[in-house]
Amino acid sequence: MTGHDDQSSRTTEFYRPLAAYATLVRVPNLFTAPPDVILGAAIAASLGHVVPVETIVGLSVASMLLYAAGTTLNDYFDATEDARERPDRPIPAGDISRRQALLFGGTLLGGGVAVAALSGGVTAGVVAAVLALAILSYDGVFNGSPTGFLVMGGCRGTNVLLGTAAALSPAVLPVQALSIPAIIVLYISGVTYMAETETETGESDSLAVSAAVVGTAVAVVGVVGALVVNSPSPASTAVAITLLVGFAVWTAQPLRAAYAHPSPRTIGPAVGACVVGLTILTAAFAATVGIEWSLAAVVFFIPAVALARVVDVS
């Protein structure tokens, strides 16, 4: 019996660091990053540009690295607050030191920019560098402030532009094309505002949930607008509408529960649903360009949901 207990103890000690790093980088959320890039590539394709598959793959990997860097550095900067309000997080729990988190996050950040440059060229490298700076500014300066909500939304919008950078400079995108990343910015800004109140209770929580609801509504209207403007094939339209309904259903119940009874118990799941649901939203937008883009984006919903069952999203 003792030998069995020792074996179990060794197994636990082996997997504990892996679990800690998985929690640090929010593994489920990583799979919500490539759909942003795929949506950006779809936007570029809708403008007549050809985007090589290998470039999309490379930029998707870069996007995941940058996202992982953002969550890691967020925990580094929030270590003191987490010690009070989230003592089970990897750093306050003692599973990972702050120094380790800083080194790991910095390596991921630099790696993301490098992979983007190697995959998509100078333009993609510059966009990735801008995204890296936005991540650092959110984590280290603006986290928790009204400006911070927009900065986080801007990170997601820039992630979409990283996909367009595979074929052209985002600076030359027409206003119509820029409206989609702008909608993503508003949606994630609202979700981030709600996430910041996860450890609080009261009227401010209801207001924050309302902001997320408004952002979700704007996103739904945005997809409808993209359908009207792009006039895709009947098949693509059907896929876009199906995904849009799926997105609304996926986010509605958690948001309703969070608004009715704001608390960490309800707001956390609502944040998770909205973050993972972003894959459905980006797939719906992509469907207005073509079904193949939509399918490439929505496939990431599966690992995101599966991993969210074992690793916290928020």
GINOR-V445157 format. One record per residue. N is the residue number from 0. RES is the residue in three letters. PHI is phi in whole degrees, -180 to 180 (999 if undefined). D_LAST is the distance of its C-alpha to the last C-alpha in Angstrom with 1 decimal. Layout:
BEGIN
[[N:RES:PHI:D_LAST] [N:RES:PHI:D_LAST]]
END
This chain:
BEGIN
[[0:MET:999:38.6] [1:THR:-64:37.9] [2:GLY:-62:37.7] [3:HIS:-64:35.1] [4:ASP:-63:33.0] [5:ASP:-64:33.3] [6:GLN:-63:32.3] [7:SER:-63:29.1] [8:SER:-64:28.4] [9:ARG:-65:28.9] [10:THR:-64:26.7] [11:THR:-62:23.8] [12:GLU:-65:24.4] [13:PHE:-71:24.4] [14:TYR:-84:21.1] [15:ARG:-59:19.2] [16:PRO:-62:19.0] [17:LEU:-63:17.9] [18:ALA:-64:15.1] [19:ALA:-64:14.1] [20:TYR:-69:14.2] [21:ALA:-63:12.3] [22:THR:-70:9.4] [23:LEU:-60:10.2] [24:VAL:-91:10.3] [25:ARG:54:7.4] [26:VAL:-45:10.6] [27:PRO:-58:9.8] [28:ASN:-66:8.8] [29:LEU:-57:12.1] [30:PHE:-80:14.1] [31:THR:-90:13.2] [32:ALA:-80:15.0] [33:PRO:-56:18.6] [34:PRO:-58:19.0] [35:ASP:-60:19.0] [36:VAL:-64:21.7] [37:ILE:-63:23.6] [38:LEU:-62:23.6] [39:GLY:-61:25.0] [40:ALA:-64:27.6] [41:ALA:-64:28.5] [42:ILE:-61:29.2] [43:ALA:-62:31.4] [44:ALA:-64:33.2] [45:SER:-66:33.8] [46:LEU:-93:35.7] [47:GLY:97:37.9] [48:HIS:-94:36.4] [49:VAL:-99:36.1] [50:VAL:-117:32.9] [51:PRO:-60:33.5] [52:VAL:-59:31.1] [53:GLU:-64:31.0] [54:THR:-69:29.8] [55:ILE:-62:27.0] [56:VAL:-62:25.9] [57:GLY:-62:26.2] [58:LEU:-70:24.2] [59:SER:-66:21.4] [60:VAL:-63:21.3] [61:ALA:-59:21.4] [62:SER:-62:18.5] [63:MET:-66:16.3] [64:LEU:-63:17.6] [65:LEU:-66:16.9] [66:TYR:-64:13.2] [67:ALA:-60:13.0] [68:ALA:-63:15.0] [69:GLY:-62:12.8] [70:THR:-70:9.6] [71:THR:-65:12.3] [72:LEU:-69:14.2] [73:ASN:-61:11.5] [74:ASP:-68:11.3] [75:TYR:-62:15.0] [76:PHE:-73:15.6] [77:ASP:-96:13.4] [78:ALA:-56:14.9] [79:THR:-67:17.2] [80:GLU:-64:14.8] [81:ASP:-64:12.5] [82:ALA:-61:15.8] [83:ARG:-86:16.4] [84:GLU:-106:13.2] [85:ARG:-136:11.0] [86:PRO:-63:14.0] [87:ASP:-87:12.5] [88:ARG:-64:10.6] [89:PRO:-56:13.1] [90:ILE:-74:15.1] [91:PRO:-65:15.9] [92:ALA:-76:16.4] [93:GLY:86:19.0] [94:ASP:-76:18.0] [95:ILE:-139:17.9] [96:SER:-81:19.9] [97:ARG:-61:19.0] [98:ARG:-64:21.9] [99:GLN:-62:20.7] [100:ALA:-64:17.3] [101:LEU:-63:19.4] [102:LEU:-64:21.8] [103:PHE:-64:19.4] [104:GLY:-64:17.4] [105:GLY:-64:20.8] [106:THR:-65:22.2] [107:LEU:-62:19.5] [108:LEU:-64:20.0] [109:GLY:-64:23.8] [110:GLY:-64:23.6] [111:GLY:-63:21.8] [112:VAL:-66:24.5] [113:ALA:-64:27.2] [114:VAL:-64:26.3] [115:ALA:-63:26.1] [116:ALA:-65:29.5] [117:LEU:-68:31.0] [118:SER:-84:29.8] [119:GLY:-117:30.5] [120:GLY:89:32.9] [121:VAL:-60:33.1] [122:THR:-60:31.6] [123:ALA:-64:28.4] [124:GLY:-64:28.4] [125:VAL:-66:28.7] [126:VAL:-62:26.0] [127:ALA:-63:23.6] [128:ALA:-66:24.9] [129:VAL:-62:24.2] [130:LEU:-63:20.6] [131:ALA:-62:20.3] [132:LEU:-65:21.8] [133:ALA:-65:19.5] [134:ILE:-62:16.5] [135:LEU:-63:18.4] [136:SER:-68:19.4] [137:TYR:-67:15.9] [138:ASP:-63:14.7] [139:GLY:-95:18.0] [140:VAL:-125:19.6] [141:PHE:-100:17.9] [142:ASN:-55:14.4] [143:GLY:92:14.3] [144:SER:-99:17.6] [145:PRO:-56:18.8] [146:THR:-64:19.8] [147:GLY:-61:16.4] [148:PHE:-61:15.0] [149:LEU:-71:17.8] [150:VAL:-64:17.5] [151:MET:-64:14.0] [152:GLY:-61:15.6] [153:GLY:-63:18.5] [154:CYS:-61:16.7] [155:ARG:-68:15.9] [156:GLY:-63:19.5] [157:THR:-66:20.9] [158:ASN:-63:19.3] [159:VAL:-65:21.4] [160:LEU:-65:24.3] [161:LEU:-60:24.0] [162:GLY:-69:25.0] [163:THR:-69:28.0] [164:ALA:-66:29.0] [165:ALA:-67:30.0] [166:ALA:-129:33.1] [167:LEU:-158:33.6] [168:SER:-75:32.6] [169:PRO:-58:30.1] [170:ALA:-65:32.5] [171:VAL:-102:35.0] [172:LEU:-67:32.8] [173:PRO:-69:34.3] [174:VAL:-56:32.7] [175:GLN:-58:32.3] [176:ALA:-72:30.1] [177:LEU:-71:28.1] [178:SER:-64:27.2] [179:ILE:-69:24.7] [180:PRO:-58:22.5] [181:ALA:-64:23.0] [182:ILE:-67:21.6] [183:ILE:-61:18.5] [184:VAL:-59:18.3] [185:LEU:-65:18.7] [186:TYR:-62:16.2] [187:ILE:-70:13.3] [188:SER:-61:14.7] [189:GLY:-65:14.5] [190:VAL:-65:10.9] [191:THR:-65:10.1] [192:TYR:-59:12.6] [193:MET:-64:11.0] [194:ALA:-63:7.6] [195:GLU:-67:10.0] [196:THR:-101:11.7] [197:GLU:-58:9.1] [198:THR:-96:11.4] [199:GLU:-114:14.5] [200:THR:-142:16.9] [201:GLY:131:19.8] [202:GLU:-64:21.1] [203:SER:-62:18.9] [204:ASP:-66:15.9] [205:SER:-61:18.2] [206:LEU:-63:19.1] [207:ALA:-65:15.5] [208:VAL:-64:15.0] [209:SER:-59:18.4] [210:ALA:-63:17.5] [211:ALA:-67:14.9] [212:VAL:-64:17.7] [213:VAL:-63:20.2] [214:GLY:-61:18.2] [215:THR:-66:18.0] [216:ALA:-64:21.7] [217:VAL:-62:22.6] [218:ALA:-63:21.0] [219:VAL:-62:23.1] [220:VAL:-62:26.2] [221:GLY:-63:25.6] [222:VAL:-64:25.9] [223:VAL:-60:29.0] [224:GLY:-63:30.4] [225:ALA:-64:29.9] [226:LEU:-64:31.7] [227:VAL:-65:34.6] [228:VAL:-72:34.9] [229:ASN:-83:34.7] [230:SER:45:36.6] [231:PRO:-72:35.5] [232:SER:-63:37.4] [233:PRO:-55:37.3] [234:ALA:-66:35.3] [235:SER:-65:32.6] [236:THR:-62:32.6] [237:ALA:-63:32.2] [238:VAL:-65:29.2] [239:ALA:-61:27.6] [240:ILE:-66:28.2] [241:THR:-60:27.0] [242:LEU:-66:23.7] [243:LEU:-64:23.5] [244:VAL:-64:24.2] [245:GLY:-61:21.6] [246:PHE:-62:18.9] [247:ALA:-64:20.2] [248:VAL:-67:20.3] [249:TRP:-61:16.8] [250:THR:-94:15.2] [251:ALA:-63:18.0] [252:GLN:-63:17.6] [253:PRO:-61:13.9] [254:LEU:-69:14.8] [255:ARG:-63:18.1] [256:ALA:-64:16.8] [257:ALA:-66:14.5] [258:TYR:-69:17.5] [259:ALA:-71:19.9] [260:HIS:-137:18.2] [261:PRO:-65:15.6] [262:SER:-166:13.8] [263:PRO:-55:10.6] [264:ARG:-67:11.8] [265:THR:-105:12.0] [266:ILE:-71:9.7] [267:GLY:-55:6.4] [268:PRO:-61:8.3] [269:ALA:-66:9.6] [270:VAL:-62:6.8] [271:GLY:-59:6.2] [272:ALA:-63:10.0] [273:CYS:-70:10.6] [274:VAL:-68:8.8] [275:VAL:-65:10.6] [276:GLY:-64:13.5] [277:LEU:-58:14.1] [278:THR:-63:16.0] [279:ILE:-70:18.3] [280:LEU:-62:18.9] [281:THR:-64:19.9] [282:ALA:-66:22.0] [283:ALA:-65:23.7] [284:PHE:-62:24.5] [285:ALA:-63:25.8] [286:ALA:-64:28.0] [287:THR:-72:29.9] [288:VAL:-99:31.2] [289:GLY:180:31.7] [290:ILE:-62:30.6] [291:GLU:-62:30.3] [292:TRP:-67:27.7] [293:SER:-63:25.7] [294:LEU:-64:26.0] [295:ALA:-64:24.9] [296:ALA:-82:21.7] [297:VAL:-72:20.8] [298:VAL:-61:21.4] [299:PHE:-73:18.0] [300:PHE:-64:16.5] [301:ILE:-65:17.9] [302:PRO:-66:16.3] [303:ALA:-63:12.8] [304:VAL:-68:13.3] [305:ALA:-61:15.1] [306:LEU:-74:12.7] [307:ALA:-65:9.8] [308:ARG:-76:12.3] [309:VAL:-120:12.4] [310:VAL:-129:9.3] [311:ASP:-62:5.7] [312:VAL:-88:3.8] [313:SER:-105:0.0]]
END
